[in-house]
Amino acid sequence: MNFEYGINTKLVHAGEHTSRNVTALTSPIYQTSSFVIDELLPSGIKHGTYVYSRVSNPTLTALELKMAALEGGDAAVSFASGMAAISATLLALLKCGDHLIADRVLYGSTYELLTKGAPRLGFEVSFVDTSDPECVAEAVRDNTKVVFFETPANPTLKLVDIRKVSEVASENGAKTIVDNTFLTPYYQNPLELGADVVVHSATKYLNGHGDSLGGIVVSSSEDATNIRKGVLRDLGAALSPFNAFLILRGLRTLALRMERHTQNATQLASFLKAQKLVKRILYPKFDRNLELNPNLRTQMSGYGGMLAFEIRGGADEAVKFLNNLTLCKVAVSLGDPATLIEHPGLMTHAVVPKNEREKLGITENLIRVSVGLEDIKDIEADIEQALDAA
């Protein structure tokens, strides 16, 4: 840099423009809003040039390329949160007058988006049990454009046959969107089973440390471009470079963490079976009798760290149980190193009307557990003493 520049110029520019030939072992945080345009063409900015971090950023690109590779998609788009990813995807694939089929069991905010937000935008929504492909087929209309579901579902852990539902959707000219947050690409790859779009709350297992928010969409190049340029660019729910860096960091240990989460969850499910105050246990590996589930989908290579159980009694006993936990933390979210336990009816799914929750199995005594990475004996001991207190 020219040493004749003044102090204020040096403060702004000195050391900022380093060699682009340096290859860092860890993807750097490009904590910048704008990028310098090296060459402006008569036709405009050259395609692929970084311009503004609301649309693209090298740190975000590193995350998007990694997620596209993990999910087997052509491209990915990152967002500030999982809900931003879901909202943008629906806005990109639907227009006023289009019809959407969604599963009845959904994360509370997704449910509220579809029940309150979609009608304001002119989308028609039908809620069905997507675990029965015939229900999906019966709900299809001439204007059906999207089928959306989670598998396993939040919080009941219900499984949906991705291949069969995707076939129904495709035969009727609709696209299938799968929320793969619970299992991650380590255990499940919906695109390989016929789905068109995969969405994630990267806040959860992908990051895995409970210290950043993020969302990811993986799809075809055409859909990704439509989502990025048609929605993200204009609505602006962009992921920050720092959060992208944290999610990239988390992804490097995803396999190790998912194996441990699953190991602990499997053992905890067996432990809960022996507890007199536990009425019912929901975990994808087992049926209601905690025998190996004969209907386990071949689409899953593992079971994940999420389970739910019903405590005997009602809301009072459930709340008393939660308030007596010491090691396990009462908190929303999931996928953290710490075991997080919550009451869906009072917390993540409180926006769903009570009568609707009851129909879906989200009862007043249902407890959801994101099983952490602690020693399983310590998790069991804490849950046991809290059950005794309840």
SEZA-371474 format. One record per residue (C-alpha): residue in one letter; x, y, z. Coordinates in steps of 0.2 Angstrom, whole numbers, plus 5000, padded with zeros to 4 digits. Layout:
N
(A; (X; Y; Z)),
...
This chain:
390
(M; (5000; 5000; 5000)),
(N; (5006; 5018; 4996)),
(F; (5014; 5024; 5012)),
(E; (5009; 5042; 5007)),
(Y; (4991; 5038; 5011)),
(G; (4984; 5046; 5027)),
(I; (4980; 5037; 5043)),
(N; (4961; 5037; 5039)),
(T; (4964; 5029; 5022)),
(K; (4976; 5016; 5030)),
(L; (4963; 5012; 5043)),
(V; (4950; 5008; 5029)),
(H; (4961; 4999; 5017)),
(A; (4978; 4993; 5024)),
(G; (4979; 4974; 5024)),
(E; (4962; 4972; 5017)),
(H; (4966; 4966; 4999)),
(T; (4978; 4951; 5002)),
(S; (4982; 4938; 4989)),
(R; (4968; 4928; 4982)),
(N; (4980; 4913; 4979)),
(V; (4981; 4909; 4998)),
(T; (4972; 4893; 5002)),
(A; (4966; 4892; 5020)),
(L; (4964; 4875; 5028)),
(T; (4948; 4882; 5037)),
(S; (4936; 4892; 5026)),
(P; (4938; 4910; 5032)),
(I; (4925; 4921; 5038)),
(Y; (4922; 4934; 5025)),
(Q; (4914; 4947; 5036)),
(T; (4910; 4960; 5023)),
(S; (4894; 4967; 5016)),
(S; (4901; 4971; 4999)),
(F; (4915; 4965; 4987)),
(V; (4926; 4975; 4976)),
(I; (4922; 4972; 4957)),
(D; (4938; 4969; 4948)),
(E; (4931; 4972; 4931)),
(L; (4915; 4979; 4925)),
(L; (4909; 4973; 4908)),
(P; (4899; 4983; 4896)),
(S; (4885; 4970; 4898)),
(G; (4886; 4972; 4917)),
(I; (4894; 4963; 4932)),
(K; (4902; 4946; 4926)),
(H; (4891; 4931; 4931)),
(G; (4897; 4922; 4947)),
(T; (4906; 4938; 4954)),
(Y; (4903; 4941; 4973)),
(V; (4894; 4958; 4975)),
(Y; (4884; 4959; 4991)),
(S; (4883; 4947; 5005)),
(R; (4864; 4947; 5005)),
(V; (4865; 4937; 4989)),
(S; (4881; 4927; 4990)),
(N; (4897; 4927; 5001)),
(P; (4912; 4915; 5000)),
(T; (4909; 4908; 5017)),
(L; (4891; 4905; 5013)),
(T; (4896; 4897; 4997)),
(A; (4908; 4885; 5006)),
(L; (4893; 4879; 5017)),
(E; (4881; 4878; 5002)),
(L; (4893; 4867; 4992)),
(K; (4896; 4856; 5007)),
(M; (4877; 4854; 5010)),
(A; (4873; 4851; 4992)),
(A; (4886; 4837; 4991)),
(L; (4880; 4829; 5008)),
(E; (4862; 4829; 5002)),
(G; (4866; 4824; 4984)),
(G; (4858; 4840; 4976)),
(D; (4864; 4851; 4962)),
(A; (4864; 4867; 4973)),
(A; (4860; 4874; 4990)),
(V; (4854; 4891; 4997)),
(S; (4858; 4896; 5015)),
(F; (4846; 4907; 5026)),
(A; (4846; 4916; 5042)),
(S; (4835; 4902; 5050)),
(G; (4826; 4886; 5046)),
(M; (4809; 4895; 5045)),
(A; (4817; 4907; 5033)),
(A; (4822; 4893; 5022)),
(I; (4805; 4885; 5023)),
(S; (4796; 4902; 5019)),
(A; (4807; 4906; 5005)),
(T; (4805; 4889; 4997)),
(L; (4786; 4890; 4998)),
(L; (4786; 4908; 4991)),
(A; (4797; 4902; 4976)),
(L; (4787; 4887; 4972)),
(L; (4770; 4893; 4975)),
(K; (4759; 4907; 4968)),
(C; (4743; 4915; 4973)),
(G; (4729; 4901; 4969)),
(D; (4741; 4886; 4971)),
(H; (4737; 4872; 4982)),
(L; (4749; 4864; 4995)),
(I; (4747; 4847; 5004)),
(A; (4755; 4847; 5021)),
(D; (4756; 4834; 5035)),
(R; (4746; 4837; 5050)),
(V; (4761; 4835; 5062)),
(L; (4773; 4849; 5059)),
(Y; (4784; 4860; 5070)),
(G; (4773; 4874; 5078)),
(S; (4780; 4889; 5068)),
(T; (4778; 4879; 5052)),
(Y; (4760; 4875; 5056)),
(E; (4757; 4893; 5060)),
(L; (4765; 4899; 5044)),
(L; (4753; 4887; 5034)),
(T; (4737; 4891; 5044)),
(K; (4739; 4910; 5045)),
(G; (4753; 4916; 5033)),
(A; (4748; 4905; 5018)),
(P; (4730; 4911; 5017)),
(R; (4736; 4929; 5017)),
(L; (4747; 4925; 5002)),
(G; (4733; 4916; 4993)),
(F; (4739; 4898; 4995)),
(E; (4727; 4884; 4998)),
(V; (4733; 4872; 5011)),
(S; (4726; 4854; 5015)),
(F; (4732; 4845; 5030)),
(V; (4733; 4826; 5028)),
(D; (4742; 4811; 5036)),
(T; (4756; 4809; 5023)),
(S; (4761; 4793; 5032)),
(D; (4747; 4786; 5021)),
(P; (4751; 4789; 5003)),
(E; (4733; 4786; 4998)),
(C; (4728; 4801; 5009)),
(V; (4740; 4812; 4999)),
(A; (4733; 4805; 4982)),
(E; (4715; 4809; 4988)),
(A; (4720; 4827; 4993)),
(V; (4728; 4831; 4976)),
(R; (4719; 4844; 4966)),
(D; (4722; 4852; 4948)),
(N; (4731; 4866; 4956)),
(T; (4742; 4856; 4969)),
(K; (4760; 4861; 4967)),
(V; (4769; 4856; 4983)),
(V; (4768; 4842; 4996)),
(F; (4777; 4846; 5012)),
(F; (4781; 4835; 5027)),
(E; (4794; 4831; 5041)),
(T; (4801; 4814; 5043)),
(P; (4802; 4809; 5057)),
(A; (4789; 4822; 5062)),
(N; (4791; 4835; 5076)),
(P; (4787; 4830; 5090)),
(T; (4778; 4813; 5088)),
(L; (4792; 4805; 5078)),
(K; (4780; 4799; 5065)),
(L; (4788; 4792; 5049)),
(V; (4783; 4796; 5031)),
(D; (4788; 4785; 5016)),
(I; (4797; 4798; 5006)),
(R; (4798; 4787; 4990)),
(K; (4780; 4783; 4989)),
(V; (4774; 4801; 4993)),
(S; (4786; 4808; 4981)),
(E; (4779; 4796; 4967)),
(V; (4761; 4802; 4971)),
(A; (4767; 4820; 4970)),
(S; (4777; 4818; 4954)),
(E; (4763; 4809; 4945)),
(N; (4752; 4824; 4948)),
(G; (4764; 4837; 4943)),
(A; (4768; 4843; 4961)),
(K; (4785; 4844; 4970)),
(T; (4790; 4836; 4986)),
(I; (4798; 4846; 5000)),
(V; (4805; 4836; 5015)),
(D; (4811; 4844; 5031)),
(N; (4826; 4833; 5035)),
(T; (4831; 4842; 5051)),
(F; (4829; 4827; 5063)),
(L; (4840; 4814; 5054)),
(T; (4852; 4825; 5044)),
(P; (4860; 4820; 5028)),
(Y; (4870; 4808; 5038)),
(Y; (4855; 4796; 5041)),
(Q; (4843; 4801; 5027)),
(N; (4844; 4808; 5009)),
(P; (4827; 4813; 5003)),
(L; (4833; 4818; 4986)),
(E; (4839; 4801; 4982)),
(L; (4822; 4794; 4986)),
(G; (4813; 4806; 4974)),
(A; (4810; 4822; 4984)),
(D; (4813; 4838; 4975)),
(V; (4818; 4849; 4989)),
(V; (4826; 4846; 5006)),
(V; (4825; 4859; 5020)),
(H; (4835; 4860; 5036)),
(S; (4835; 4870; 5052)),
(A; (4854; 4871; 5052)),
(T; (4852; 4878; 5070)),
(K; (4850; 4860; 5076)),
(Y; (4861; 4845; 5072)),
(L; (4871; 4853; 5057)),
(N; (4878; 4866; 5069)),
(G; (4877; 4855; 5084)),
(H; (4883; 4867; 5097)),
(G; (4868; 4878; 5100)),
(D; (4877; 4894; 5096)),
(S; (4870; 4900; 5079)),
(L; (4855; 4901; 5069)),
(G; (4853; 4895; 5051)),
(G; (4843; 4887; 5037)),
(I; (4848; 4877; 5022)),
(V; (4838; 4872; 5006)),
(V; (4845; 4859; 4994)),
(S; (4837; 4856; 4977)),
(S; (4840; 4856; 4958)),
(S; (4850; 4871; 4951)),
(E; (4834; 4878; 4944)),
(D; (4825; 4878; 4960)),
(A; (4840; 4885; 4970)),
(T; (4842; 4899; 4957)),
(N; (4823; 4903; 4959)),
(I; (4824; 4903; 4978)),
(R; (4840; 4914; 4978)),
(K; (4836; 4927; 4965)),
(G; (4817; 4926; 4967)),
(V; (4816; 4927; 4986)),
(L; (4832; 4928; 4996)),
(R; (4838; 4943; 4986)),
(D; (4823; 4953; 4988)),
(L; (4817; 4948; 5006)),
(G; (4834; 4947; 5013)),
(A; (4834; 4933; 5026)),
(A; (4853; 4930; 5023)),
(L; (4864; 4920; 5034)),
(S; (4878; 4929; 5042)),
(P; (4896; 4924; 5037)),
(F; (4900; 4921; 5055)),
(N; (4885; 4909; 5058)),
(A; (4890; 4900; 5041)),
(F; (4907; 4898; 5048)),
(L; (4900; 4890; 5064)),
(I; (4889; 4878; 5055)),
(L; (4903; 4873; 5044)),
(R; (4913; 4870; 5060)),
(G; (4899; 4859; 5066)),
(L; (4897; 4849; 5051)),
(R; (4915; 4842; 5052)),
(T; (4909; 4832; 5067)),
(L; (4892; 4828; 5062)),
(A; (4895; 4809; 5059)),
(L; (4903; 4807; 5076)),
(R; (4889; 4817; 5085)),
(M; (4875; 4808; 5076)),
(E; (4882; 4791; 5081)),
(R; (4883; 4796; 5099)),
(H; (4866; 4805; 5100)),
(T; (4858; 4789; 5092)),
(Q; (4867; 4777; 5104)),
(N; (4861; 4788; 5119)),
(A; (4844; 4789; 5113)),
(T; (4842; 4770; 5110)),
(Q; (4848; 4767; 5128)),
(L; (4837; 4780; 5135)),
(A; (4822; 4773; 5126)),
(S; (4825; 4756; 5134)),
(F; (4828; 4764; 5151)),
(L; (4811; 4774; 5150)),
(K; (4802; 4757; 5147)),
(A; (4806; 4751; 5164)),
(Q; (4800; 4767; 5172)),
(K; (4782; 4765; 5180)),
(L; (4778; 4784; 5177)),
(V; (4781; 4782; 5159)),
(K; (4766; 4778; 5149)),
(R; (4772; 4778; 5131)),
(I; (4788; 4780; 5122)),
(L; (4790; 4786; 5104)),
(Y; (4807; 4782; 5095)),
(P; (4809; 4777; 5077)),
(K; (4819; 4762; 5081)),
(F; (4805; 4754; 5091)),
(D; (4787; 4750; 5090)),
(R; (4775; 4754; 5105)),
(N; (4781; 4739; 5114)),
(L; (4799; 4744; 5112)),
(E; (4802; 4729; 5100)),
(L; (4812; 4732; 5084)),
(N; (4800; 4742; 5073)),
(P; (4795; 4730; 5059)),
(N; (4790; 4745; 5049)),
(L; (4806; 4754; 5050)),
(R; (4809; 4763; 5033)),
(T; (4824; 4757; 5023)),
(Q; (4826; 4776; 5019)),
(M; (4834; 4778; 5036)),
(S; (4851; 4772; 5040)),
(G; (4850; 4777; 5058)),
(Y; (4837; 4783; 5070)),
(G; (4843; 4800; 5077)),
(G; (4844; 4808; 5094)),
(M; (4826; 4813; 5096)),
(L; (4813; 4804; 5106)),
(A; (4796; 4808; 5115)),
(F; (4787; 4800; 5129)),
(E; (4771; 4802; 5139)),
(I; (4771; 4803; 5158)),
(R; (4757; 4796; 5168)),
(G; (4745; 4810; 5173)),
(G; (4742; 4826; 5165)),
(A; (4750; 4843; 5162)),
(D; (4753; 4846; 5181)),
(E; (4764; 4830; 5182)),
(A; (4773; 4834; 5166)),
(V; (4777; 4852; 5172)),
(K; (4783; 4845; 5189)),
(F; (4794; 4833; 5180)),
(L; (4802; 4846; 5170)),
(N; (4805; 4858; 5184)),
(N; (4814; 4845; 5194)),
(L; (4827; 4841; 5181)),
(T; (4845; 4847; 5185)),
(L; (4857; 4840; 5172)),
(C; (4845; 4840; 5157)),
(K; (4840; 4857; 5152)),
(V; (4822; 4863; 5149)),
(A; (4823; 4872; 5132)),
(V; (4817; 4873; 5115)),
(S; (4828; 4868; 5100)),
(L; (4837; 4852; 5098)),
(G; (4853; 4844; 5092)),
(D; (4864; 4852; 5105)),
(P; (4878; 4843; 5115)),
(A; (4867; 4845; 5131)),
(T; (4851; 4835; 5133)),
(L; (4836; 4847; 5130)),
(I; (4819; 4842; 5136)),
(E; (4803; 4852; 5133)),
(H; (4784; 4851; 5134)),
(P; (4778; 4853; 5116)),
(G; (4760; 4858; 5121)),
(L; (4767; 4873; 5131)),
(M; (4782; 4877; 5121)),
(T; (4786; 4872; 5103)),
(H; (4768; 4868; 5098)),
(A; (4758; 4880; 5109)),
(V; (4752; 4889; 5094)),
(V; (4743; 4873; 5088)),
(P; (4725; 4873; 5095)),
(K; (4723; 4861; 5110)),
(N; (4710; 4851; 5102)),
(E; (4720; 4849; 5086)),
(R; (4736; 4844; 5096)),
(E; (4726; 4830; 5105)),
(K; (4720; 4823; 5089)),
(L; (4738; 4822; 5083)),
(G; (4745; 4814; 5098)),
(I; (4753; 4830; 5105)),
(T; (4745; 4827; 5122)),
(E; (4746; 4837; 5138)),
(N; (4758; 4824; 5146)),
(L; (4769; 4822; 5131)),
(I; (4788; 4826; 5134)),
(R; (4800; 4828; 5119)),
(V; (4819; 4824; 5122)),
(S; (4834; 4829; 5112)),
(V; (4846; 4817; 5119)),
(G; (4863; 4825; 5121)),
(L; (4881; 4819; 5122)),
(E; (4883; 4817; 5140)),
(D; (4886; 4800; 5149)),
(I; (4870; 4790; 5147)),
(K; (4870; 4785; 5165)),
(D; (4870; 4803; 5170)),
(I; (4855; 4807; 5159)),
(E; (4846; 4792; 5165)),
(A; (4849; 4797; 5184)),
(D; (4843; 4815; 5181)),
(I; (4827; 4809; 5172)),
(E; (4824; 4796; 5186)),
(Q; (4825; 4808; 5200)),
(A; (4813; 4820; 5191)),
(L; (4801; 4806; 5188)),
(D; (4801; 4802; 5206)),
(A; (4798; 4820; 5211)),
(A; (4783; 4820; 5199)),
